[in-house]
Amino acid sequence: MSESYLALVTRKQGEEYLTALQECRQDSLPENTVLVRVQYSSLNYKDALSATGNPGVTRNYPHTPGIDAAGEVVSDDSGRFRAGDPVLVTGHDLGMNTPGGFGEYIRVPVSWILPMPGRLSAREAMLLGTAGFTAALCVEDLLNAGLRPEQGSVVVTGATGGVGSLAVSILAREGFRVEAVTGKDDAHDWLREIGASEVLSRGELADSGKPMLRPRWAGAVDTVGGEPLATVLKSLDYGGAAACCGLAASPKLEMTVFPFILRNVRLLGVDSVEQPMERRRHLWERLAYAWCPEHLEPFLAEEVSLEHLQPWFRRILDGQVRGRVLVKV
Ligand SMILES: NC(=O)c1ccc[n+]([C@@H]2O[C@H](COP(=O)([O-])OP(=O)(O)OC[C@H]3O[C@@H](n4cnc5c(N)ncnc54)[C@H](OP(=O)(O)O)[C@@H]3O)[C@@H](O)[C@H]2O)c1
């Protein structure tokens, strides 16, 4: 007989999306190779989009969100993993249209599974989660584009968010001078503690209407899109590069091509979902060692159980979260 387990399930009722903890059956999980018992997950912006019915993330409801999961293998039909192996799953289709980490079990293809990297515990891995992995992708892409600390400062937008705060930390560890942009007036000291040399208010990146602005940064990690990204691109030094991964402000980008064709500015798109396993493995090793913040606890906004997660969906969509929300499953 199939065992039951608890999961947060979002359902559509009329025009509303309601999420509640409910009992599910393991035999209702998709027919994939590896059954994993989830110990920790985390809340990402995308999870809140899924839990509130954003069709760009999840098409079919009822659905269990959670794009991150860390735990141990229960069984693996492919024979690659043994029961009890500590593992990590982020991205792919997890939590989008495949039941995700906000449930006690997931069943996923073996190709989605990463053995737990280095010395990380399930809790530490989820404090980093997709946010940490995305921040690492952004920084590595900037390094691959030739950006070096001696060329100038790097600006990070949405700096108190999950991706933003971990990008600040990783860039500082790589020796960059980081300018952090935030909408939270009470988070300036915290941003300095995690690695920022300077903190700017979000208002400084408001649209100027000009095609180009005074060059002020060698590089950028942008997690918000919209006007702030346009202002950043117009303000990059000659040959500067910006890694763009998010849309917390807006998915739109309205500007001219002048910074690209007159200043040789480069815009690097970053996606964490479809990255090949080899790059995941390599970047998670970096996250476990060289790029792991010395102390992870300052990045913890709150540790919540599945039962108490729901109010955080609205908070993260409203840009109110500082750092990472850890989910103890
Ligand atoms: N491409 C990928 O694979 C990938 C992976 C992960 C995340 N993402 C995207 O990256 C973004 C950040 O994700 P996250 O999980 O780090 O979310 P998060 O923790 O909510 O961080 C977003 C931050 O953006 C800032 N912000 C919010 N609303 C804003 C607005 N209207 N204008 C300007 N800034 C605003 C806030 O920081 P301040 O208050 O400090 O300004 C907020 O904390 C999201 O759009 C997410 O979908 C993409």
The ligand as an ORCA input file, in Angstrom:
! r2SCAN-3c Opt
* xyz 0 1
  N      17.226     33.359    -13.830
  C      17.097     32.443    -12.897
  O      17.332     31.246    -13.085
  C      16.655     32.883    -11.537
  C      16.972     32.152    -10.396
  C      16.609     32.663     -9.141
  C      15.898     33.857     -9.063
  N      15.572     34.495    -10.211
  C      14.849     35.774    -10.173
  O      15.674     36.710     -9.490
  C      14.855     37.616     -8.770
  C      15.268     37.592     -7.304
  O      14.949     36.335     -6.751
  P      15.075     36.094     -5.185
  O      14.615     34.706     -4.926
  O      16.393     36.570     -4.738
  O      13.921     37.104     -4.671
  P      13.894     38.020     -3.373
  O      14.584     37.345     -2.261
  O      12.488     38.445     -3.212
  O      14.766     39.299     -3.808
  C      14.268     40.279     -4.664
  C      14.715     41.643     -4.155
  O      14.509     42.591     -5.200
  C      14.246     43.865     -4.636
  N      12.955     44.342     -5.174
  C      11.732     43.842     -4.955
  N      10.792     44.540     -5.612
  C      11.448     45.528     -6.266
  C      11.036     46.594     -7.111
  N       9.750     46.784     -7.417
  N      11.987     47.401     -7.612
  C      13.282     47.225     -7.325
  N      13.738     46.217     -6.520
  C      12.835     45.387     -5.995
  C      14.176     43.665     -3.119
  O      15.468     43.938     -2.594
  P      15.860     45.372     -1.949
  O      14.757     45.702     -0.988
  O      17.162     45.123     -1.295
  O      15.912     46.355     -3.074
  C      13.904     42.178     -2.991
  O      14.305     41.698     -1.742
  C      13.413     37.194     -9.022
  O      12.885     37.931    -10.089
  C      13.537     35.737     -9.416
  O      12.474     35.296    -10.214
  C      15.938     34.042    -11.437
*
